[in-house]
């Protein structure tokens, strides 16, 4: 068996530029592919022309009548100042007369000669006076991944003039210097831009041709001319040889390398250019074939393939990879399995890789196999070199190393003349989330499960780092090897911060966490991202912190304010089901704080639901707990982790193990301790910023916005949340000598919303978020209210009627925005009182709660306090029982809303004019019990309105009835339906008759006259039906107007 047959490397013959790219391509084009002998018979070059539209500037074609210069088709003018004459001209002396040269071209000297150009039309950019920068851009070129291109053009300018060319297009190109300076000293010269594309992604490119420098905008005087623009794709070896030759010949060229450097940390002897040894590639111990009569394997010369040595009878060529001559062969002459294994190499924690290789196979039935085999990172006391200590050694680890297999590798039906039929395969590798791991490769022809006969060549094992977007976009094209096992997650995505996003392979650490979004008040003086506590973080300026739960190797989220700053990370969204109890825990460590403090917030649609702020753990890990109780609606939340939210400053905060638990019970929520309890089923005004002496005991409530009109004197308003327990405490509480403490309702929280005005005002708080009401469901809205010193000066009184006998009631207001329901004129005269709305939802609606002092028609002074508010979904029985209280004529704090359909604008205006202290809509409810209850309530309301005369107390007025309008509309709809049915029948009959009439005319039938008469009669009937419809609409509108007039007369 010939295991390592090596021939002396044959020298590639040198050649000169005169024999290389002497024409517009490397050879003669044949169906887009060029095949030529470059260096006698040593190297075969493959090339393919890319189409550059109007590459010779022959479009449009110029004649003696053409106004010159003319704009080149398919090229775009980028920049052209007024002192620049630019466009396509001709060098043809029969057209380019002295007059044209002077007056059209604006040239002061002679035209350049054609200099061996393919035609006489060229692109000119001429700064006829002064100096300038000006340019044109070609159409778009698509440059494929893992490819090699040469873009070349010819240029001419005098010694005092200079220009440039550059490649632009995609954002990828913006990272590279692609500008080639052009200066020809009065002769035509060819320029070349060599482009090596990324092995990961393709790119779109344009060629720009400039007078002056395109990049630094250095201006030039005079004229520059361009022509004969070409773009060609080549194989790797030809491209590299041409590039080396351009360097040697001191040509005018630019090399643009868009590819990322390959790592040297992959398998040793990755291209088999060195001899096989124990240090790089060795035969597997599990081979089933061993003798030379069964298998030939080892390192062989494929540039000068010798079938006598390999016993491969097929013609084998190398892969056209520059400076690569040898490959690893496994040739099974009998069915069996033979494998090689590489040296171990390191896959760094969290990093992303593409590991590629090329193969050439023949006579295979199933294909070759490549395995990526992981070495356990914990249980080996030494690394794979047998010398270095394993920093992650843990003898009792339960970690299970994994193997990733790529099967059925074969190139039998694969053709690619650029690579001579060699095909690339790739592993896409994701590093372990916590530790660096060691892997090696196993190359097999045949396995223990499936024997194989035939041959396979392996070559060019290369490894590159990837960004997250590159990995995500390309990993589906290869075999994924995800070593990131240790990612225990909760319902919050990436809650353990084991998953990271890499946007720059050269500057990744600390890593950006996946599924978390960063915001900073300052872009400088920050240090943030995911770090591992086992790393030497002190080397990057991060303080050494305590290990979390005695486990030193852990990923944590860091927020570092080097200079005064406010930074926060926001999680992805999490849905908490309705009517549940849940718990969120977060581990936090802070250190070196100066002014800034850490914080945890629960938010929903930008609204703060609850928070734990001013966290300072004194360099120790501490667990913070939040309980959440939801109401009848599910809640979509996110978590904010911050440093410097309340007060910008410096220092570090570290977060880890964000956990969500939805298995709490009502008793757990009530009895267990938590740093913050968030009750979303009601509002007890506890959702306010952290206590601060700067607020003087008055706090802005989260989730509510204050509203007022332009006439409001804000100097007369005091509004916000106060804590009645601390009322009068000059250190932390609120105090006002002219108002006593409002205290709070028994059994409710001590915090209340206060709106106080010394002048008549209309001031409102409204919920930022809305609540959803579903058609066919019942709801109850409850609000505790207390007023103190309510009043209104006489000059601000407004009246409901033109006779000024019925004033709008002043006081507090509870309004439901989104449906027609409100309490107005509330005055509890110093007592806490519960106001309740019972709602029969007849539509799907979104509502917001508004709490006010005064209203738009009755501005009010004094103070109003609102305690707990809640919106609950209830059963029909509770709705019916609740509104039974309206049978009592003295009840003025219960409201029945039987219809949530929003009125049209005219109805709304009438409701505003006619609404009393309590306004509501009624709808016939679906049960006899509900109907009787409403009837009783109506009688009670009418009786109470008859008895009460004073407008200073809330009253319930006769409800605005819509039944007559609904009956009219229903009758009108029935009548229109009957008319529509008549019309449909007539149109159907008319259409059938038209078909019959057309057929009769075509056949010249004697029935034509009869059919035409019938058709005309149908048309008349249709006109009558349409008139009947118009009359019906007219009568309906008049009936509605008559009904409104009757109701207005009745009200007067």
KARA-V294579 format. One record per residue. RES is the residue in three letters. SS is DSSP state (2 for helix, 1 for strand, 0 for the rest). PHI is phi in whole degrees, 0 to 359 (NA if undefined). D_FIRST is the distance of its C-alpha to the first C-alpha in whole Angstrom. Layout:
RES;SS;PHI;D_FIRST
RES;SS;PHI;D_FIRST
This chain:
UNK;0;NA;0
UNK;0;265;4
UNK;0;267;6
UNK;1;207;9
UNK;0;271;10
UNK;0;232;14
UNK;0;254;17
UNK;0;298;20
UNK;0;294;22
UNK;0;282;25
UNK;0;288;28
UNK;0;280;30
UNK;0;296;33
UNK;0;288;36
UNK;0;213;39
UNK;0;256;43
UNK;2;294;45
UNK;2;296;47
UNK;2;265;43
UNK;0;239;42
UNK;0;55;45
UNK;0;286;47
UNK;0;250;49
UNK;0;290;49
UNK;0;213;45
UNK;0;279;42
UNK;0;180;43
UNK;0;272;45
UNK;1;287;45
UNK;1;231;44
UNK;0;51;45
UNK;0;85;44
UNK;1;242;41
UNK;1;251;40
UNK;1;232;37
UNK;1;216;38
UNK;1;271;36
UNK;0;274;37
UNK;0;241;35
UNK;0;54;35
UNK;0;248;32
UNK;0;275;30
UNK;0;233;31
UNK;1;260;32
UNK;1;254;35
UNK;1;243;36
UNK;1;214;39
UNK;1;217;42
UNK;1;283;45
UNK;1;265;47
UNK;0;277;51
UNK;0;251;54
UNK;0;297;57
UNK;0;59;59
UNK;0;290;57
UNK;0;255;59
UNK;0;57;62
UNK;0;267;64
UNK;0;237;65
UNK;0;279;68
UNK;0;284;69
UNK;0;259;72
UNK;0;234;75
UNK;0;294;78
UNK;0;267;79
UNK;0;286;77
UNK;0;282;78
UNK;0;247;76
UNK;0;290;73
UNK;1;241;72
UNK;0;292;70
UNK;0;286;66
UNK;0;297;65
UNK;0;71;62
UNK;0;242;62
UNK;1;249;64
UNK;1;290;67
UNK;1;268;66
UNK;1;207;69
UNK;0;206;71
UNK;0;294;75
UNK;0;296;78
UNK;0;275;78
UNK;1;249;74
UNK;1;255;74
UNK;1;215;71
UNK;1;143;69
UNK;1;275;68
UNK;1;233;70
UNK;1;243;70
UNK;0;265;70
UNK;0;291;71
UNK;0;296;74
UNK;0;289;76
UNK;0;253;76
UNK;0;281;76
UNK;0;288;79
UNK;2;302;81
UNK;2;296;83
UNK;2;294;80
UNK;2;300;78
UNK;2;279;81
UNK;2;265;82
UNK;2;265;79
UNK;0;284;76
UNK;0;62;78
UNK;0;266;76
UNK;0;267;78
UNK;0;239;76
UNK;0;279;75
UNK;0;287;72
UNK;0;291;68
UNK;0;289;67
UNK;0;288;64
UNK;0;54;62
UNK;0;79;59
UNK;0;292;60
UNK;0;285;59
UNK;0;205;62
UNK;0;256;66
UNK;1;268;66
UNK;1;224;65
UNK;1;268;65
UNK;1;241;68
UNK;1;232;69
UNK;1;231;72
UNK;1;276;74
UNK;1;292;77
UNK;1;227;79
UNK;1;66;78
UNK;1;225;74
UNK;1;193;72
UNK;0;242;68
UNK;1;207;68
UNK;1;203;65
UNK;1;233;63
UNK;1;236;60
UNK;0;285;58
UNK;0;293;57
UNK;0;281;54
UNK;1;248;51
UNK;1;257;48
UNK;1;258;45
UNK;0;288;42
UNK;0;293;40
UNK;0;54;37
UNK;0;228;38
UNK;1;224;39
UNK;1;230;42
UNK;1;234;45
UNK;1;254;48
UNK;1;227;50
UNK;1;205;54
UNK;1;250;57
UNK;1;219;60
UNK;1;215;63
UNK;1;201;65
UNK;0;282;68
UNK;0;298;67
UNK;0;273;70
UNK;0;245;68
UNK;0;218;64
UNK;1;218;63
UNK;1;198;59
UNK;1;223;57
UNK;1;208;55
UNK;1;256;53
UNK;1;231;55
UNK;1;144;54
UNK;0;280;53
UNK;0;296;53
UNK;0;299;50
UNK;2;289;51
UNK;2;297;54
UNK;2;279;51
UNK;0;239;50
UNK;0;277;52
UNK;0;246;52
UNK;0;275;55
UNK;1;246;54
UNK;1;285;57
UNK;1;235;59
UNK;0;205;61
UNK;0;252;61
UNK;0;55;64
UNK;0;82;65
UNK;0;224;62
UNK;0;285;60
UNK;1;229;57
UNK;1;264;54
UNK;1;239;52
UNK;1;227;49
UNK;1;242;48
UNK;1;271;44
UNK;1;234;44
UNK;1;256;40
UNK;0;277;41
UNK;0;295;40
UNK;0;282;37
UNK;0;255;39
UNK;0;227;42
UNK;0;280;44
UNK;1;213;47
UNK;1;263;50
UNK;1;221;51
UNK;1;229;54
UNK;1;264;55
UNK;1;250;58
UNK;1;243;60
UNK;1;231;63
UNK;1;269;66
UNK;0;82;65
UNK;0;267;63
UNK;0;291;62
UNK;0;271;61
UNK;0;267;63
UNK;0;59;66
UNK;0;288;67
UNK;0;279;69
UNK;1;230;69
UNK;1;264;72
UNK;1;82;72
UNK;1;238;70
UNK;1;231;66
UNK;1;235;65
UNK;1;229;61
UNK;1;194;60
UNK;1;50;56
UNK;1;264;54
UNK;1;222;51
UNK;1;226;48
UNK;1;224;44
UNK;1;258;41
UNK;1;231;38
UNK;0;287;34
UNK;2;298;33
UNK;2;296;32
UNK;2;298;35
UNK;2;301;37
UNK;2;294;36
UNK;2;294;36
UNK;2;295;39
UNK;2;296;41
UNK;2;297;39
UNK;2;294;41
UNK;2;296;44
UNK;2;295;44
UNK;2;294;44
UNK;0;276;47
UNK;0;56;49
UNK;0;281;49
UNK;0;273;52
UNK;1;212;49
UNK;1;221;49
UNK;1;253;45
UNK;1;245;46
UNK;1;257;43
UNK;0;274;43
UNK;0;274;40
UNK;0;275;40
UNK;0;298;37
UNK;0;280;34
UNK;0;281;34
UNK;0;267;32
UNK;0;268;31
UNK;0;280;29
UNK;0;297;25
UNK;0;292;24
UNK;0;53;22
UNK;0;290;23
UNK;0;248;22
UNK;0;60;19
UNK;0;278;20
UNK;0;249;19
UNK;0;294;16
UNK;0;291;15
UNK;0;205;16
UNK;0;297;18
UNK;0;277;21
UNK;0;232;20
UNK;0;241;17
UNK;1;227;15
UNK;1;293;13
UNK;0;290;16
UNK;0;282;17
UNK;0;256;17
UNK;0;294;14
UNK;0;259;15
UNK;0;248;11
UNK;0;226;8
UNK;0;274;6
UNK;0;296;4
UNK;0;282;8
UNK;0;261;9
UNK;1;208;7
UNK;1;239;6
UNK;1;212;8
UNK;1;141;9
UNK;1;265;12
UNK;1;227;13
UNK;1;280;16
UNK;0;255;18
UNK;0;286;21
UNK;0;234;20
UNK;0;296;17
UNK;0;241;15
UNK;2;296;14
UNK;2;296;12
UNK;2;281;10
UNK;2;270;10
UNK;0;56;11
UNK;0;261;14
UNK;0;276;17
UNK;0;290;20
UNK;0;287;21
UNK;0;248;20
UNK;0;243;23
UNK;0;288;23
UNK;0;272;25
UNK;0;60;28
UNK;0;268;28
UNK;0;299;29
UNK;0;59;27
UNK;0;230;24
UNK;0;242;21
UNK;1;247;18
UNK;1;213;17
UNK;1;266;14
UNK;1;248;12
UNK;1;235;11
UNK;1;238;11
UNK;1;273;12
UNK;1;281;12
UNK;1;235;14
UNK;1;294;17
UNK;1;174;16
UNK;0;222;16
UNK;1;225;13
UNK;1;220;15
UNK;1;241;15
UNK;1;232;19
UNK;0;272;21
UNK;0;290;23
UNK;0;285;26
UNK;1;219;29
UNK;1;263;33
UNK;1;252;35
UNK;0;286;39
UNK;0;305;41
UNK;0;72;43
UNK;0;282;41
UNK;1;243;40
UNK;1;221;36
UNK;1;244;34
UNK;1;250;30
UNK;1;244;29
UNK;1;204;25
UNK;1;240;24
UNK;1;221;22
UNK;1;220;21
UNK;1;235;20
UNK;1;199;20
UNK;0;61;20
UNK;0;264;21
UNK;0;270;24
UNK;0;255;24
UNK;0;129;23
UNK;1;275;21
UNK;1;226;22
UNK;1;235;23
UNK;1;241;25
UNK;1;256;27
UNK;1;249;28
UNK;1;271;31
UNK;1;263;31
UNK;0;304;35
UNK;0;282;37
UNK;0;249;39
UNK;0;278;38
UNK;0;263;36
UNK;0;293;38
UNK;1;243;35
UNK;0;287;34
UNK;0;295;30
UNK;0;285;30
UNK;0;76;31
UNK;0;243;34
UNK;0;288;36
UNK;1;291;39
UNK;0;276;39
UNK;0;293;42
UNK;0;253;42
UNK;0;303;41
UNK;0;211;43
UNK;0;303;42
UNK;0;265;44
UNK;0;296;43
UNK;0;267;43
UNK;0;299;40
UNK;0;245;37
UNK;0;294;34
UNK;0;237;33
UNK;1;235;30
UNK;1;245;30
UNK;1;245;28
UNK;1;248;28
UNK;1;249;26
UNK;1;56;26
UNK;1;276;25
UNK;0;198;24
UNK;0;237;25
UNK;0;306;26
UNK;0;252;29
UNK;0;260;30
UNK;0;232;31
UNK;0;199;32
UNK;0;291;32
UNK;0;293;33
UNK;0;246;29
UNK;0;56;27
UNK;0;85;27
UNK;0;284;25
UNK;1;241;27
UNK;1;268;28
UNK;1;235;28
UNK;1;217;30
UNK;1;262;31
UNK;1;250;35
UNK;1;250;35
UNK;1;246;39
UNK;0;293;39
UNK;0;301;40
UNK;0;287;44
UNK;0;241;45
UNK;0;229;42
UNK;0;288;39
UNK;1;235;36
UNK;1;250;32
UNK;1;225;29
UNK;1;220;25
UNK;1;250;23
UNK;1;240;21
UNK;1;251;19
UNK;1;233;18
UNK;1;243;17
UNK;0;87;18
UNK;0;229;20
UNK;0;295;22
UNK;0;269;25
UNK;0;212;23
UNK;0;287;20
UNK;1;214;18
UNK;1;236;17
UNK;1;132;16
UNK;1;222;15
UNK;1;214;16
UNK;1;256;17
UNK;1;246;19
UNK;1;199;21
UNK;1;53;24
UNK;1;281;25
UNK;1;230;29
UNK;1;229;31
UNK;1;228;35
UNK;1;283;38
UNK;1;235;41
UNK;0;276;44
UNK;2;298;46
UNK;2;294;47
UNK;2;293;43
UNK;2;296;42
UNK;2;297;44
UNK;2;283;44
UNK;2;244;40
UNK;2;297;39
UNK;2;290;39
UNK;2;273;37
UNK;0;226;34
UNK;1;257;33
UNK;1;277;36
UNK;1;237;35
UNK;1;265;38
UNK;0;274;38
UNK;0;278;41
UNK;0;278;42
UNK;0;276;45
UNK;0;233;48
UNK;0;292;51
UNK;0;242;53
UNK;0;246;57
UNK;0;294;59
UNK;0;284;59
UNK;0;295;56
UNK;0;55;54
UNK;0;285;56
UNK;0;261;54
UNK;0;60;53
UNK;0;270;49
UNK;0;252;49
UNK;1;230;49
UNK;1;243;49
UNK;0;253;47
UNK;0;256;49
UNK;0;219;48
UNK;0;291;44
UNK;0;266;45
UNK;0;213;49
UNK;0;268;48
UNK;0;267;49
UNK;0;296;52
UNK;1;273;51
UNK;1;284;53
UNK;1;285;53
UNK;0;292;53
UNK;0;69;56
UNK;1;234;58
UNK;1;248;60
UNK;1;262;62
UNK;1;230;65
UNK;1;224;66
UNK;0;285;70
UNK;0;231;68
UNK;0;274;65
UNK;0;250;65
UNK;0;69;65
UNK;1;232;63
UNK;1;212;60
UNK;1;211;58
UNK;1;129;56
UNK;1;273;53
UNK;1;238;52
UNK;1;253;50
UNK;0;291;52
UNK;0;274;49
UNK;0;284;49
UNK;0;277;51
UNK;2;285;53
UNK;2;297;56
UNK;2;293;53
UNK;2;255;54
UNK;0;86;58
UNK;0;258;58
UNK;0;296;60
UNK;0;289;58
UNK;0;241;59
UNK;0;295;60
UNK;0;293;57
UNK;1;275;57
UNK;0;55;58
UNK;0;60;56
UNK;1;243;53
UNK;0;289;52
UNK;0;265;49
UNK;0;214;51
UNK;1;265;51
UNK;1;226;55
UNK;1;268;57
UNK;1;250;59
UNK;1;238;62
UNK;1;240;63
UNK;1;261;66
UNK;1;288;66
UNK;1;245;69
UNK;1;304;72
UNK;1;200;70
UNK;0;229;70
UNK;1;233;67
UNK;1;209;66
UNK;1;251;63
UNK;1;245;63
UNK;1;284;61
UNK;0;287;61
UNK;0;279;63
UNK;1;225;64
UNK;1;262;66
UNK;1;260;68
UNK;0;297;70
UNK;0;291;74
UNK;0;54;76
UNK;0;231;73
UNK;1;238;73
UNK;1;221;70
UNK;1;226;68
UNK;1;239;67
UNK;1;237;65
UNK;1;221;64
UNK;1;269;63
UNK;1;224;64
UNK;1;225;64
UNK;1;238;66
UNK;1;205;67
UNK;1;56;68
UNK;1;286;71
UNK;1;220;73
UNK;0;90;76
UNK;0;287;73
UNK;0;229;72
UNK;1;277;70
UNK;1;207;70
UNK;1;229;69
UNK;1;230;71
UNK;1;256;70
UNK;1;232;71
UNK;1;213;72
UNK;0;52;72
UNK;0;82;73
UNK;1;264;75
UNK;1;283;75
UNK;1;268;76
UNK;1;178;75
UNK;1;205;74
UNK;1;237;74
UNK;1;240;74
UNK;1;58;75
UNK;1;277;72
UNK;0;218;72
UNK;0;265;70
UNK;0;63;70
UNK;0;68;66
UNK;0;240;66
UNK;0;286;64
UNK;1;222;66
UNK;1;263;66
UNK;1;248;69
UNK;1;236;70
UNK;1;235;71
UNK;1;259;73
UNK;1;229;73
UNK;1;247;76
UNK;0;262;76
UNK;0;265;78
UNK;0;287;79
UNK;0;249;76
UNK;0;292;72
UNK;1;229;72
UNK;1;262;69
UNK;1;237;68
UNK;1;226;66
UNK;1;245;66
UNK;1;248;67
UNK;1;246;65
UNK;1;224;67
UNK;1;218;68
UNK;0;89;72
UNK;0;294;73
UNK;0;279;76
UNK;0;214;77
UNK;0;294;74
UNK;1;187;73
UNK;1;245;70
UNK;1;130;68
UNK;1;228;65
UNK;1;229;64
UNK;1;238;61
UNK;1;231;61
UNK;1;200;58
UNK;1;49;58
UNK;1;282;60
UNK;1;237;61
UNK;1;235;63
UNK;1;226;65
UNK;1;254;67
UNK;1;259;68
UNK;1;291;71
UNK;0;255;74
UNK;2;298;78
UNK;2;293;78
UNK;2;302;75
UNK;2;299;76
UNK;2;282;80
UNK;2;260;80
UNK;0;281;76
UNK;0;278;76
UNK;0;212;75
UNK;0;291;75
UNK;1;206;76
UNK;1;248;77
UNK;1;245;77
UNK;1;260;79
UNK;0;273;78
UNK;0;278;81
UNK;1;206;84
UNK;1;239;85
UNK;0;251;86
UNK;0;65;86
UNK;0;275;84
UNK;0;274;81
UNK;1;225;82
UNK;0;300;81
UNK;0;299;81
UNK;0;299;84
UNK;0;205;86
UNK;2;293;89
UNK;2;294;89
UNK;2;273;89
UNK;0;56;92
UNK;0;79;91
UNK;0;241;91
UNK;1;234;88
UNK;0;280;86
UNK;1;285;85
UNK;0;289;81
UNK;0;85;81
UNK;1;229;84
UNK;1;240;86
UNK;1;272;89
UNK;1;225;91
UNK;1;200;95
UNK;0;270;97
UNK;0;293;98
UNK;0;275;101
UNK;0;291;100
UNK;0;272;101
UNK;2;296;98
UNK;2;293;100
UNK;2;267;102
UNK;1;255;99
UNK;1;233;97
UNK;1;215;94
UNK;1;150;91
UNK;1;269;90
UNK;1;236;92
UNK;1;256;92
UNK;2;293;95
UNK;2;294;94
UNK;2;263;94
UNK;0;299;97
UNK;0;93;99
UNK;0;282;97
UNK;0;289;97
UNK;0;275;94
UNK;0;235;91
UNK;0;254;94
UNK;0;260;96
UNK;0;212;99
UNK;0;219;102
UNK;0;297;106
UNK;0;277;107
UNK;0;230;105
UNK;0;284;105
UNK;0;299;101
UNK;0;286;100
UNK;0;54;99
UNK;0;206;96
UNK;0;299;97
UNK;0;297;96
UNK;0;84;93
UNK;0;252;91
UNK;0;294;89
UNK;0;279;91
UNK;1;269;90
UNK;1;222;92
UNK;1;269;92
UNK;1;246;95
UNK;1;233;97
UNK;1;232;100
UNK;1;224;102
UNK;1;274;105
UNK;1;245;106
UNK;1;301;106
UNK;1;214;102
UNK;0;231;100
UNK;1;227;96
UNK;1;229;93
UNK;1;248;90
UNK;1;228;88
UNK;1;294;84
UNK;0;287;81
UNK;0;272;79
UNK;0;257;81
UNK;1;246;81
UNK;1;264;80
UNK;1;252;83
UNK;0;256;82
UNK;0;302;84
UNK;0;90;86
UNK;0;248;85
UNK;1;241;88
UNK;1;220;88
UNK;1;229;90
UNK;1;246;90
UNK;1;235;92
UNK;1;217;93
UNK;1;274;95
UNK;1;227;98
UNK;1;217;101
UNK;1;243;103
UNK;1;213;105
UNK;1;66;108
UNK;1;290;107
UNK;1;194;110
UNK;0;207;110
UNK;0;284;113
UNK;2;299;115
UNK;2;293;114
UNK;2;264;111
UNK;0;291;112
UNK;0;243;111
UNK;1;245;112
UNK;0;280;111
UNK;0;243;114
UNK;0;288;116
UNK;0;271;119
UNK;0;56;117
UNK;0;254;118
UNK;0;238;115
UNK;1;283;113
UNK;0;292;109
UNK;0;285;108
UNK;0;267;107
UNK;0;135;104
UNK;1;275;101
UNK;1;224;98
UNK;1;240;96
UNK;1;234;94
UNK;1;252;91
UNK;1;282;89
UNK;0;120;88
UNK;0;222;91
UNK;0;268;94
UNK;1;204;95
UNK;1;197;97
UNK;1;258;99
UNK;1;230;102
UNK;1;65;105
UNK;1;284;103
UNK;0;217;106
UNK;0;270;105
UNK;0;52;108
UNK;0;86;106
UNK;0;242;104
UNK;0;285;101
UNK;1;219;101
UNK;1;267;98
UNK;1;253;97
UNK;1;229;95
UNK;1;246;94
UNK;1;255;93
UNK;1;240;91
UNK;1;261;91
UNK;0;281;88
UNK;0;256;89
UNK;0;216;86
UNK;0;277;82
UNK;1;226;83
UNK;1;245;82
UNK;1;239;85
UNK;1;230;85
UNK;1;265;88
UNK;1;240;91
UNK;1;240;93
UNK;1;222;96
UNK;1;258;99
UNK;0;80;102
UNK;1;209;101
UNK;0;296;101
UNK;0;256;105
UNK;1;212;106
UNK;0;293;105
UNK;1;222;105
UNK;1;245;106
UNK;1;116;105
UNK;1;229;102
UNK;1;231;100
UNK;1;236;97
UNK;1;242;94
UNK;1;263;93
UNK;1;305;90
UNK;1;238;89
UNK;1;208;87
UNK;1;235;86
UNK;1;238;85
UNK;1;266;84
UNK;1;235;87
UNK;0;271;88
UNK;2;301;90
UNK;2;299;93
UNK;2;293;92
UNK;2;298;93
UNK;2;297;96
UNK;2;295;98
UNK;2;295;97
UNK;2;278;99
UNK;2;298;102
UNK;2;299;103
UNK;2;291;104
UNK;2;296;107
UNK;0;279;109
UNK;0;294;110
UNK;0;274;110
UNK;0;284;106
UNK;0;232;105
UNK;0;241;102
UNK;1;233;100
UNK;1;230;99
UNK;1;255;98
UNK;1;247;95
UNK;0;265;95
UNK;0;214;94
UNK;0;260;91
UNK;0;289;91
UNK;0;287;92
UNK;0;291;95
UNK;0;287;95
UNK;2;301;97
UNK;2;292;100
UNK;2;296;100
UNK;2;301;98
UNK;2;296;101
UNK;2;295;104
UNK;2;298;102
UNK;2;297;102
UNK;2;289;106
UNK;2;254;107
UNK;0;283;105
UNK;0;265;106
UNK;0;292;105
UNK;1;231;103
UNK;1;246;101
UNK;0;201;99
UNK;0;248;98
UNK;0;241;99
UNK;0;219;97
UNK;0;302;98
UNK;0;273;96
UNK;0;282;94
UNK;0;224;96
UNK;2;295;100
UNK;2;299;100
UNK;2;298;98
UNK;2;299;101
UNK;2;295;104
UNK;2;296;103
UNK;2;294;102
UNK;2;300;106
UNK;2;298;107
UNK;2;296;106
UNK;2;297;107
UNK;2;299;111
UNK;2;297;110
UNK;2;296;109
UNK;2;299;112
UNK;2;297;114
UNK;2;295;113
UNK;2;296;113
UNK;2;292;117
UNK;2;285;118
UNK;0;275;116
UNK;0;249;117
UNK;0;289;116
UNK;0;266;113
UNK;0;276;112
UNK;0;247;110
UNK;0;300;107
UNK;0;229;108
UNK;1;253;107
UNK;0;264;108
UNK;0;305;108
UNK;0;293;105
UNK;0;281;104
UNK;0;272;104
UNK;0;241;102
UNK;2;299;103
UNK;2;299;105
UNK;2;296;103
UNK;2;295;100
UNK;2;297;102
UNK;2;301;103
UNK;2;295;99
UNK;2;297;99
UNK;2;299;102
UNK;2;295;101
UNK;2;296;97
UNK;2;298;98
UNK;2;296;101
UNK;2;296;98
UNK;2;297;96
UNK;2;295;98
UNK;2;296;99
UNK;2;298;95
UNK;2;297;95
UNK;2;300;98
UNK;2;296;96
UNK;2;298;93
UNK;2;297;94
UNK;2;294;96
UNK;2;294;93
UNK;2;298;91
UNK;2;295;94
UNK;2;294;95
UNK;2;297;91
UNK;2;296;91
UNK;2;293;94
UNK;2;297;93
UNK;2;298;90
UNK;2;296;93
UNK;2;294;95
UNK;2;297;92
UNK;2;294;91
UNK;2;295;95
UNK;2;295;95
UNK;2;296;92
UNK;0;269;94
UNK;0;55;97
UNK;0;283;99
UNK;0;284;102
UNK;0;275;101
UNK;2;301;100
UNK;2;299;104
UNK;2;297;104
UNK;2;293;100
UNK;2;297;101
UNK;2;295;104
UNK;2;298;102
UNK;2;297;100
UNK;2;294;102
UNK;2;295;104
UNK;2;297;101
UNK;2;296;100
UNK;2;294;104
UNK;2;297;103
UNK;2;296;100
UNK;2;297;102
UNK;2;293;105
UNK;2;296;102
UNK;2;296;100
UNK;2;295;104
UNK;2;298;104
UNK;2;296;101
UNK;2;297;103
UNK;2;294;106
UNK;2;298;104
UNK;2;298;102
UNK;2;295;105
UNK;2;296;107
UNK;2;297;105
UNK;2;298;105
UNK;2;293;109
UNK;2;298;108
UNK;2;296;106
UNK;2;297;108
UNK;2;297;111
UNK;2;294;110
UNK;2;297;109
UNK;2;296;112
UNK;2;296;114
UNK;2;293;112
UNK;2;295;113
UNK;2;295;116
UNK;2;296;116
UNK;2;295;114
UNK;0;292;117
